[in-house]
Amino acid sequence: MQAFNDKIENICHKAVVHQQMGKPLDAADIMIEAIKFRPESILFRCKRAAYLREGGNIELCKREMTELYEQIQEENQKLPVKIQMSQALAEEATIAMINQLYPEAIELFSQSMQWEKNSPFIMMSRGDCRKAMKQYAVAMDDYVKALKMKPQDQSILYRMSSIHDFFAQQLVEVGRYEDALVECNLAVESSPQICEFRMRRADIYLILGKTKEAYDDVQAAHTIDPDSANISQRLLEFIPGAQLRPLNLPYSSIPPKFNSTVLQPLPVHIKISSDTLPGVKGALGSNAALEIAEKAAG
């Protein structure tokens, strides 16, 4: 019996060695030998699926895991299979996203979440696809859900802030400064260490004549990044007797942290119901932000 176990262990070790040598598909083939000795082993079949997925044979990985899932009777034994299926679909989705096939990627990420419901990475990635398609409201909804799974995750918080910051830019374009300030506040609240968000809010404070608040933001940005020549110059402009930097409207003249397609100015008279997008209004901050989200989504 010991000799039998040793033989299986050697086979698994050989597969690991090939995987570490950058030959995951060879490792997957080697695992077939181990599965022949123990066909009932869910672990061995999941390991083979992982090697197939790493080697790029995602379709075979999915097919074998689907067959295994249907054979398993005990629900608690299905978890490793679910994880492999979820990861295979997520990798397919990532490839589609890289190729800018966003609708396909969204569908694949959604399928992935049916197998693994509590993955913040998958939820966040689906949000990224929706943001790329200018579906800002539902993208924010995905980010909020991802944040609940992984509280205080900085990459998720930054994505949320970037949407708030984008909305702030659009609102300033149409002269809605108070609404823009709401979005800036949310951007800074989610990502207080990002200087660009603070500097954006400082500009809006200056537009509204709130010099002290603008100074506080520039001072905070300088504390975060004391080597920034731009921030240092802005800080000097608040010295008594120094003239404040002229504000060059439209606001799009201020370089944003991230690239965003500038939308057409919104007509101010647009009205929107607060229940148009249930559960999203609070994350976006204001009805004005919802207007922009709906305008962007078409």
C-alpha positions in Angstrom: 0.0 0.0 0.0 2.9 2.3 0.9 4.5 1.6 -2.5 1.2 2.5 -4.2 1.0 5.8 -2.4 4.6 6.6 -3.1 4.0 6.0 -6.8 1.1 8.4 -6.8 3.1 11.0 -4.8 5.9 10.8 -7.3 3.5 11.3 -10.2 2.1 14.4 -8.6 5.6 15.7 -7.8 6.6 15.2 -11.4 3.5 17.3 -12.5 4.5 20.1 -10.1 8.1 20.1 -11.5 6.8 20.4 -15.1 4.4 23.2 -14.0 7.3 25.1 -12.4 9.4 24.6 -15.5 6.7 26.5 -17.4 5.1 23.4 -18.9 1.6 23.4 -17.4 0.0 21.3 -20.2 2.6 18.6 -19.7 1.8 18.7 -16.0 -1.9 18.3 -16.9 -1.1 15.2 -19.0 1.0 13.7 -16.2 -1.9 14.1 -13.8 -3.9 11.7 -16.0 -1.6 8.9 -14.6 -2.5 9.9 -11.1 -6.2 10.0 -11.9 -6.0 6.5 -13.4 -4.8 5.3 -10.0 -7.4 7.2 -8.1 -10.3 8.1 -10.4 -12.4 9.1 -7.4 -10.0 11.8 -6.4 -11.7 15.2 -6.9 -8.4 16.9 -5.9 -6.4 15.3 -8.7 -9.0 16.2 -11.3 -9.1 19.8 -10.0 -5.3 20.0 -10.2 -5.3 18.8 -13.8 -8.0 21.4 -14.5 -5.8 24.1 -12.9 -2.8 23.1 -15.1 -5.0 23.1 -18.2 -6.3 26.6 -17.4 -2.7 27.8 -16.8 -1.7 26.4 -20.1 -4.5 28.2 -21.9 -6.7 25.2 -22.6 -9.6 26.8 -20.9 -12.3 25.0 -22.9 -11.0 21.5 -21.9 -10.7 22.7 -18.3 -14.4 23.8 -18.3 -15.6 20.6 -20.0 -13.8 18.3 -17.5 -15.0 20.4 -14.5 -18.6 20.4 -15.8 -18.5 16.6 -16.1 -17.0 16.2 -12.6 -19.5 18.6 -11.1 -22.4 16.6 -12.5 -20.9 13.4 -11.1 -20.4 14.7 -7.5 -23.3 13.9 -5.2 -22.1 15.6 -1.9 -22.6 19.4 -2.1 -19.6 20.1 0.2 -17.3 18.3 -2.3 -18.3 20.5 -5.1 -16.4 23.6 -3.8 -13.0 23.0 -5.5 -14.8 22.3 -8.8 -16.8 25.5 -8.5 -13.6 27.4 -7.9 -11.9 26.0 -11.0 -15.0 26.7 -13.1 -15.1 30.3 -11.8 -11.4 30.9 -12.4 -11.6 29.4 -15.9 -14.5 31.7 -16.9 -12.8 34.7 -15.2 -9.7 34.1 -17.3 -11.8 33.9 -20.5 -13.4 37.2 -19.4 -10.1 38.8 -18.8 -8.9 37.9 -22.3 -12.1 39.4 -23.8 -11.6 42.5 -21.7 -8.0 42.9 -22.8 -9.3 42.7 -26.4 -12.0 45.3 -25.6 -14.8 42.8 -26.1 -16.6 44.3 -23.1 -20.1 42.8 -23.6 -18.6 39.3 -23.9 -16.4 39.9 -20.9 -19.3 41.1 -18.8 -21.3 38.0 -19.7 -18.3 35.7 -18.8 -17.7 37.5 -15.5 -21.3 37.1 -14.7 -21.1 33.4 -15.4 -18.0 33.2 -13.3 -19.9 34.7 -10.4 -22.6 32.0 -10.6 -19.9 29.5 -9.6 -18.1 31.7 -7.0 -20.4 34.4 -5.7 -18.0 36.1 -3.2 -15.0 37.1 -5.4 -14.3 40.8 -5.1 -11.8 40.6 -8.0 -14.4 39.2 -10.4 -17.0 41.7 -9.3 -14.5 44.6 -9.6 -13.4 43.4 -13.1 -17.0 43.3 -14.3 -17.3 46.9 -13.0 -14.2 47.8 -15.0 -15.9 46.5 -18.2 -19.0 48.5 -17.5 -17.1 51.6 -16.8 -15.2 51.1 -20.2 -18.7 51.0 -21.8 -19.7 54.2 -20.0 -22.2 52.4 -17.9 -21.1 54.3 -14.9 -24.1 53.6 -12.6 -23.9 49.9 -12.8 -20.1 50.0 -12.7 -20.4 51.8 -9.4 -22.9 49.2 -8.2 -20.4 46.5 -8.9 -17.6 48.4 -7.1 -19.9 48.8 -4.1 -20.6 45.1 -4.0 -16.9 44.3 -4.4 -16.1 46.6 -1.5 -18.6 44.8 0.7 -16.7 41.6 0.0 -13.3 43.2 0.6 -13.7 46.3 2.8 -11.2 49.1 2.5 -9.5 47.6 -0.6 -7.6 50.6 -2.1 -7.9 49.5 -5.7 -11.7 49.2 -5.4 -11.9 52.5 -3.5 -9.8 54.2 -6.2 -12.2 53.0 -8.9 -15.1 54.4 -7.0 -13.3 57.7 -6.6 -12.4 57.9 -10.3 -16.1 57.8 -11.2 -17.0 60.4 -8.7 -14.1 62.6 -10.0 -15.3 62.1 -13.6 -18.8 63.1 -12.6 -17.4 66.2 -10.9 -15.7 67.2 -14.1 -18.9 66.8 -16.1 -20.9 68.8 -13.6 -18.5 71.7 -13.6 -18.7 71.7 -17.4 -22.4 72.7 -17.1 -21.9 75.1 -14.2 -23.3 72.8 -11.5 -20.6 73.5 -9.0 -22.4 72.5 -5.8 -23.3 69.1 -7.3 -19.7 68.8 -8.5 -18.5 69.4 -4.9 -20.7 66.5 -3.7 -18.9 64.2 -6.1 -15.5 65.6 -5.2 -16.2 65.0 -1.5 -17.0 61.4 -2.2 -13.9 61.0 -4.3 -11.7 62.3 -1.6 -13.5 60.4 1.1 -12.9 57.1 -0.7 -9.3 57.9 -1.7 -7.9 60.6 0.7 -4.3 59.9 -0.3 -4.8 60.7 -4.0 -3.5 64.2 -4.5 -5.3 64.7 -7.8 -8.8 64.3 -6.2 -7.9 66.9 -3.5 -6.6 69.3 -6.1 -9.7 68.9 -8.2 -11.8 69.7 -5.1 -9.6 72.7 -4.3 -10.3 74.1 -7.8 -14.1 73.8 -7.2 -13.8 75.4 -3.8 -12.1 78.4 -5.4 -14.8 78.6 -8.0 -17.3 78.7 -5.1 -15.2 81.4 -3.3 -14.2 79.0 -0.4 -10.6 80.0 -0.2 -9.9 78.4 3.2 -11.3 75.0 2.2 -9.3 75.2 -1.1 -6.1 76.0 0.9 -6.8 73.0 3.2 -7.0 70.6 0.3 -3.8 72.0 -1.4 -2.0 71.8 2.0 -3.1 68.2 2.4 -2.0 67.3 -1.1 1.4 68.9 -0.4 1.7 66.8 2.8 1.0 63.7 0.7 3.4 64.6 -2.1 5.8 67.3 -1.0 8.0 66.8 -4.1 5.3 67.9 -6.5 6.4 71.2 -8.1 2.8 71.9 -9.2 1.3 71.4 -5.7 4.1 73.5 -4.1 3.5 76.3 -6.6 -0.3 76.2 -5.9 0.4 76.3 -2.1 2.6 79.4 -2.5 -0.3 81.2 -4.2 -2.2 81.2 -0.9 0.5 83.3 0.9 -1.0 86.7 1.9 -0.3 89.2 -0.9 0.2 86.5 -3.6 -2.4 86.4 -6.4 -4.4 83.2 -6.7 -3.9 81.3 -9.9 -6.5 82.4 -12.5 -9.2 79.7 -13.1 -9.2 78.8 -16.7 -12.8 77.6 -17.4 -14.0 75.3 -18.9 -12.8 72.8 -16.3 -11.6 70.4 -18.8 -8.5 72.5 -19.1 -7.3 71.0 -15.8 -5.5 67.7 -16.6 -7.4 64.8 -15.1 -5.7 61.9 -13.4 -7.3 59.4 -15.8 -8.4 59.5 -19.4 -12.1 59.9 -19.9 -14.1 60.7 -22.9 -15.8 64.1 -22.3 -19.5 63.9 -22.7 -21.6 66.5 -24.4 -22.8 69.2 -21.9 -26.0 68.1 -20.2 -29.1 70.2 -20.4 -29.7 71.4 -16.9 -33.5 70.8 -17.1 -33.1 67.0 -17.2 -35.2 65.4 -14.5 -34.7 61.9 -13.1 -36.6 59.7 -10.6 -34.6 58.7 -7.6 -35.7 55.1 -8.1 -34.5 54.9 -11.7 -31.5 52.8 -10.7 -32.4 51.2 -7.3 -29.5 50.9 -4.8 -27.1 53.0 -6.9 -28.2 56.6 -6.1 -26.4 56.7 -2.7 -23.2 55.4 -4.2 -23.2 58.1 -6.9 -23.9 60.9 -4.5 -26.6 62.9 -6.2 -29.3 63.0 -8.7 -26.9 65.1 -10.9 -24.5 62.2 -11.0 -27.4 59.9 -12.0 -28.2 62.2 -14.9 -24.6 61.9 -16.1 -24.7 58.2 -15.7 -27.9 57.8 -17.7 -26.7 60.3 -20.4 -23.4 58.3 -20.8 -25.2 55.0 -21.0 -27.4 56.4 -23.8 
